[in-house]
Amino acid sequence: MALPLYKGVEKLRLTCSADCNAGLWYDKFFDRYRKDWTLDEKGESRKEWIKSIAVRPVGDGVMLQRAVSRLDALTRALGGEVRFFATDWRFVTGLSRYHPVENGFAWHHTLGVPFLPGSSVKGVTRAWAEAWAGADPKDIERVFGPEDERKEKCVGSVIFFDALPSRPVQLAPDVMTPHYAEYYKSGSDVPPGDWFDPLPIPFLTVAPGQEFVFALAPRRTGDEGSYADCRQALRWLEEALAHIGAGAKTAVGYGRFVRRAEPGKVPESEGVEHRPEPAVDPDIIKADQLIGEVRALRNSEVPNRIQGFYQRWRDLEVRPDQRRRVAEAILQKIKDAGREKQSRGKDWYRELLESVRESPK
């Protein structure tokens, strides 16, 4: 089969320049085919292609700074938070995408850098909350939205943005070596055996120590419950990235991230006033967690469960201003459920009312 090229150019070897879109180049300009449109059996041409894309960091530094600045401005305008994490070991995303080297890679279309889609960030956070964090199913459904097909679809209370690199990214070639290729083929009845030859398959990864920006924001600005959910989701996300990882091949250690103690400075956005990130307040965190649970309570559950929340409020060791916030949330839930009249004669209800009147705002 003839190559669809002009005579004299079939032997040219094109190269990806430092200022090109590496993702577009990697996906569309693979040129290691033989004249019959096959690849060498040993995979040397695929290894060469992957090495050619990993010789230098990918991405334009100025464009990345602008993208991160816009993400930071949007997140803070919504009352969310931006956090910086670095790859603890190698990280790979989009491995199942089609590519001539057999394993694909997820590239940001305009920036030409590896990234983690917001849907993947949300997925790994939800997986951690469900399987490892022991979170209440009601909290999970409120934060992420329902997954049950029988329930009405709705969005969660937290927005998960794409995770972007904060600066040009260094890539690294890697290789996987399945030993029983025939056994793994669909419909194969060949048993695995030691007589099979290992088949090295090269693939592209992100090198260790590369910094990425993760951003989460409450969906409803001005709503304390959404802010509390956002802070909780950030804690789940940090735990998920450290323990189970993101992307592909996490079972063998890929995709772990560690939070940067001194993250790279986010460039200032034109016309956007940046506020310093507040220090973590343990009293606010405790109060937010309890307020979130109170607000998630169904009105029909209030008669049987509200006194339990009152008891937890009494045992809560926080500052008076945070105790007041929790008491107000409990009283508001009683009002929403139409239970004020039935609660007025109760000692615990009077104690809640008095705490709100006496505590400083």
VOGU-3710 file (C-alpha; in Angstrom, 3 decimals, decimal comma):
1> malplykgve> 0,000/0,000/0,000  1,448/3,374/-1,024  1,932/6,112/1,539  -0,254/9,179/0,863  2,777/11,486/0,745  4,592/13,446/-1,922  7,680/11,776/-3,304  10,790/12,768/-1,398  9,194/13,499/1,968  8,476/9,963/3,128
11> klrltcsadc> 11,832/9,779/4,898  11,513/13,073/6,720  11,443/12,773/10,503  9,329/15,540/12,012  9,981/16,747/15,559  7,832/18,389/18,205  9,213/21,844/18,879  9,317/23,363/22,350  6,365/25,681/21,648  4,022/23,166/19,983
21> naglwydkff> 0,885/21,613/21,488  2,363/18,338/22,749  -1,045/16,698/23,112  -2,015/17,427/19,525  1,389/16,212/18,338  1,256/12,991/20,373  -2,269/12,061/19,267  -2,202/13,099/15,590  1,362/12,971/14,249  2,551/9,438/15,017
31> dryrkdwtld> 4,906/8,610/12,138  6,561/5,308/13,045  4,562/3,030/10,739  6,231/0,815/8,187  5,219/1,017/4,516  2,518/-1,641/5,018  1,015/0,370/7,933  2,240/-2,078/10,574  4,543/-1,585/13,539  7,594/-3,619/14,489
41> ekgesrkewi> 6,771/-6,577/16,693  9,261/-5,686/19,446  7,722/-2,271/19,992  10,929/-0,295/19,437  9,170/2,300/17,269  6,587/2,891/20,015  9,323/3,298/22,629  11,082/5,847/20,419  7,867/7,818/19,948  7,171/7,982/23,678
51> ksiavrpvgd> 10,766/8,962/24,452  10,597/11,729/21,840  7,681/13,387/23,652  9,321/13,074/27,091  12,634/14,755/26,256  11,508/18,138/27,626  8,691/19,511/29,833  5,444/20,023/27,920  3,199/23,083/28,090  3,665/26,824/27,738
61> gvmlqravsr> 4,486/28,392/31,097  2,703/31,680/30,401  -0,477/29,982/29,166  -0,501/27,687/32,211  -0,093/30,652/34,570  -3,039/32,388/32,940  -5,198/29,261/33,096  -4,390/28,684/36,775  -5,004/32,377/37,510  -8,459/32,201/35,910
71> ldaltralgg> -9,247/28,992/37,800  -8,116/30,581/41,067  -10,197/33,720/40,455  -13,330/31,746/39,572  -12,973/29,396/42,533  -12,472/32,175/45,071  -15,326/34,220/43,605  -17,592/31,236/44,310  -16,248/30,900/47,856  -14,212/27,781/47,092
81> evrffatdwr> -10,586/26,843/47,617  -7,564/26,042/45,460  -4,969/23,536/46,673  -1,624/22,453/45,229  -0,559/18,818/45,098  2,532/17,177/43,610  2,833/13,691/42,148  4,428/11,413/44,754  5,353/8,887/42,069  4,345/8,444/38,457
91> fvtglsryhp> 0,853/9,421/37,359  -1,009/8,357/34,210  -4,413/9,422/32,948  -6,389/8,400/29,859  -4,638/5,049/29,470  -7,695/3,459/27,827  -7,851/6,024/25,005  -7,004/4,736/21,551  -3,476/5,356/20,243  -1,087/3,532/17,898
101> vengfawhht> 1,304/2,838/20,791  -1,610/0,821/22,299  -2,072/2,977/25,399  -3,460/6,498/25,175  -2,990/9,585/27,293  -5,368/12,366/28,395  -4,270/15,775/27,129  -5,896/19,137/27,729  -7,111/20,187/24,281  -5,949/23,812/24,347
111> lgvpflpgss> -3,060/23,727/26,841  -1,437/20,552/25,488  -0,602/19,191/28,961  -1,760/16,176/30,978  -4,694/16,934/33,275  -7,304/15,210/35,399  -10,916/15,960/34,345  -13,244/17,297/37,022  -15,394/14,164/36,653  -12,370/12,038/37,612
121> vkgvtrawae> -11,561/14,296/40,581  -15,165/13,917/41,731  -15,078/10,149/41,157  -11,972/9,462/43,223  -13,260/11,721/46,031  -16,615/9,924/46,080  -14,926/6,504/46,035  -12,875/7,437/49,091  -15,896/8,829/50,959  -17,982/5,722/50,217
131> awagadpkdi> -15,470/2,910/50,651  -12,866/4,177/53,109  -13,987/7,315/54,965  -17,184/5,716/56,303  -19,239/8,775/55,390  -22,987/8,833/55,899  -24,760/7,889/52,618  -26,970/10,967/53,008  -23,917/13,214/53,148  -22,454/11,523/50,071
141> ervfgpeder> -25,676/11,940/48,116  -25,946/15,580/49,120  -22,334/16,430/48,213  -22,021/14,400/45,001  -25,615/13,847/43,878  -27,479/10,508/43,686  -26,162/7,583/41,624  -29,192/5,333/42,023  -31,099/5,210/38,717  -34,365/4,982/40,638
151> kekcvgsvif> -33,833/8,407/42,190  -34,375/11,751/40,557  -31,121/13,056/39,120  -29,736/16,247/40,624  -26,371/17,931/41,034  -24,380/17,771/44,250  -23,604/20,684/46,537  -19,923/20,899/45,478  -18,363/21,793/42,101  -15,237/19,828/41,079
161> fdalpsrpvq> -12,986/21,570/38,543  -10,385/20,038/36,225  -6,994/19,545/37,908  -4,379/21,451/35,879  -0,578/21,609/36,080  0,722/24,844/37,596  3,810/24,847/35,347  5,239/22,864/32,387  5,139/19,129/33,072  7,984/16,645/32,819
171> lapdvmtphy> 6,851/13,329/31,354  8,516/9,923/31,649  8,376/6,709/29,576  7,312/3,534/31,347  6,589/-0,059/30,390  4,123/-2,763/31,408  4,918/-6,430/30,755  1,927/-8,797/30,586  3,195/-12,390/30,702  0,093/-14,169/29,443
181> aeyyksgsdv> -1,034/-12,162/26,415  -2,904/-15,056/24,776  -4,776/-15,846/27,994  -5,992/-12,247/28,365  -7,433/-12,048/24,860  -11,234/-11,894/24,703  -12,792/-15,341/24,204  -9,469/-17,144/24,619  -9,485/-20,675/26,027  -5,677/-20,776/26,363
191> ppgdwfdplp> -4,641/-21,203/30,024  -1,871/-19,019/31,492  1,514/-20,705/31,475  5,204/-20,087/32,090  6,007/-20,923/28,464  4,588/-17,611/27,166  7,044/-14,857/26,286  6,561/-11,554/28,163  5,328/-8,759/25,905  6,685/-5,316/26,938
201> ipfltvapgq> 4,213/-2,496/26,192  5,545/1,066/26,498  3,331/3,896/27,724  3,616/7,547/28,742  3,399/8,844/32,317  3,794/12,056/34,320  7,064/12,054/36,259  7,211/12,351/40,076  7,317/15,805/41,658  5,022/17,556/39,137
211> efvfalaprr> 2,668/20,136/40,678  -1,076/20,192/39,916  -3,821/22,582/41,029  -7,071/21,133/42,394  -10,067/23,399/42,927  -13,453/22,853/44,604  -16,261/25,338/45,182  -19,723/25,332/46,787  -22,515/25,226/44,225  -24,696/27,667/46,181
221> tgdegsyadc> -22,832/30,789/47,245  -23,909/32,301/50,519  -25,181/28,948/51,825  -23,308/27,785/54,928  -24,260/24,171/54,292  -22,635/24,244/50,848  -19,511/25,844/52,295  -19,326/23,107/54,927  -19,796/20,428/52,261  -16,993/21,980/50,202
231> rqalrwleea> -14,568/21,893/53,126  -15,507/18,279/53,837  -15,014/17,324/50,177  -11,559/18,944/50,240  -10,607/16,773/53,212  -11,865/13,663/51,420  -9,974/14,671/48,276  -6,680/15,140/50,100  -7,050/11,753/51,783  -8,022/10,066/48,506
241> lahigagakt> -5,032/11,475/46,602  -2,643/10,388/49,353  -4,002/6,880/49,897  -5,722/5,484/46,788  -4,450/7,799/44,045  -6,017/9,145/40,868  -5,889/8,122/37,235  -4,937/4,653/35,976  -2,914/1,813/37,567  -3,526/3,045/41,113
251> avgygrfvrr> -3,542/-0,560/42,379  0,216/-0,752/41,744  1,044/2,645/43,237  0,522/5,120/40,413  -1,365/8,382/40,886  -0,499/9,240/44,488  -0,305/12,967/45,282  1,026/14,842/48,300  -0,067/18,332/49,288  2,575/21,002/48,916
261> aepgkvpese> 3,362/22,704/52,229  4,492/25,800/50,322  2,589/25,725/47,025  3,622/27,749/44,014  2,239/31,274/43,978  -0,919/31,698/41,923  -0,440/34,669/39,582  -2,731/37,613/40,222  -5,741/37,997/37,930  -6,481/41,368/36,401
271> gvehrpepav> -9,406/43,065/38,099  -9,782/40,330/40,735  -9,037/41,009/44,348  -7,334/37,995/45,937  -8,033/37,337/49,562  -5,481/35,464/51,690  -6,474/31,899/52,468  -7,763/31,746/56,051  -6,056/29,518/58,569  -7,805/26,262/59,379
281> dpdiikadql> -10,004/26,729/62,460  -10,795/23,411/64,220  -13,828/24,918/65,977  -15,345/25,994/62,651  -14,688/22,551/61,187  -16,452/20,826/64,113  -19,401/23,207/63,920  -19,652/22,903/60,133  -19,764/19,120/60,304  -22,629/19,139/62,788
291> igevralrns> -24,487/21,903/60,919  -24,190/19,922/57,692  -25,728/16,864/59,351  -28,570/18,930/60,833  -29,429/20,486/57,485  -29,328/17,109/55,767  -31,977/15,796/58,169  -35,319/15,188/56,507  -38,247/17,063/58,035  -40,018/13,780/58,694
301> evpnriqgfy> -37,040/12,616/60,802  -36,998/15,670/63,048  -39,411/14,369/65,768  -37,303/11,268/66,407  -33,782/12,590/65,871  -33,602/16,276/66,765  -32,988/15,686/70,483  -29,957/13,593/69,552  -28,521/16,596/67,745  -29,316/18,765/70,772
311> qrwrdlevrp> -27,302/16,375/72,955  -24,380/16,501/70,520  -24,615/20,306/70,625  -24,374/20,247/74,435  -21,260/18,024/74,256  -19,618/20,102/71,522  -16,379/21,698/72,733  -16,102/24,836/70,618  -16,148/28,598/71,110  -19,462/30,325/72,003
321> dqrrrvaeai> -19,833/31,856/68,548  -19,645/28,414/66,942  -22,051/26,929/69,510  -24,472/29,683/68,570  -24,219/28,762/64,869  -25,059/25,135/65,613  -27,951/26,086/67,891  -29,365/28,354/65,193  -29,164/25,537/62,663  -31,047/23,160/64,984
331> lqkikdagre> -33,740/25,754/65,698  -34,093/26,497/61,981  -34,510/22,793/61,220  -37,271/22,573/63,862  -38,983/25,553/62,255  -38,671/24,100/58,747  -40,234/20,857/59,934  -43,165/22,703/61,534  -42,283/21,435/65,017  -41,954/24,753/66,910
341> kqsrgkdwyr> -45,319/24,464/68,684  -44,621/20,906/69,863  -41,123/21,863/71,098  -41,875/25,036/73,060  -42,581/23,325/76,350  -39,405/21,237/76,265  -36,422/22,127/78,471  -33,917/21,327/75,734  -35,704/23,657/73,290  -35,675/26,514/75,810
351> ellesvresp> -31,961/25,919/76,392  -31,284/26,264/72,669  -33,290/29,507/72,504  -31,496/30,971/75,521  -28,085/30,119/74,081  -28,914/32,015/70,913  -30,124/35,069/72,843  -27,179/35,143/75,243  -24,263/34,225/72,978  -22,427/37,041/71,192
361> k> -22,817/37,164/67,438
//
